[in-house]
Amino acid sequence: MSPSINIGKKYKHFKGQEYLVLHLAKHSETLEDLVVYQALYGEFGIWVRPLDMFLEKINVNGELVNRFHELE
């Protein structure tokens, strides 16, 4: 079963900052799935990242962790 993303939910980046997932979108040329999300700090910027990258596990100091994980 592949991981999924929940619109309207808060996610925490592995570096500690929190974000709100606003939408899923499609890249106009490649049709790649993209996550549209907003920082919940600073200037509350709007960001876009490929869905696969948003959900991937990354190596941090030799340990595999989620790049983002959903907050309860």
Number of C-alpha atoms within 10 A of each C-alpha: 3 4 8 9 16 13 14 12 14 20 24 18 14 15 9 9 12 19 24 21 22 18 15 17 16 13 10 8 6 7 9 12 15 19 22 18 23 20 18 16 10 6 8 12 11 14 14 16 15 16 19 14 14 17 18 14 15 15 10 12 7 7 9 11 14 18 18 22 17 16 11 6
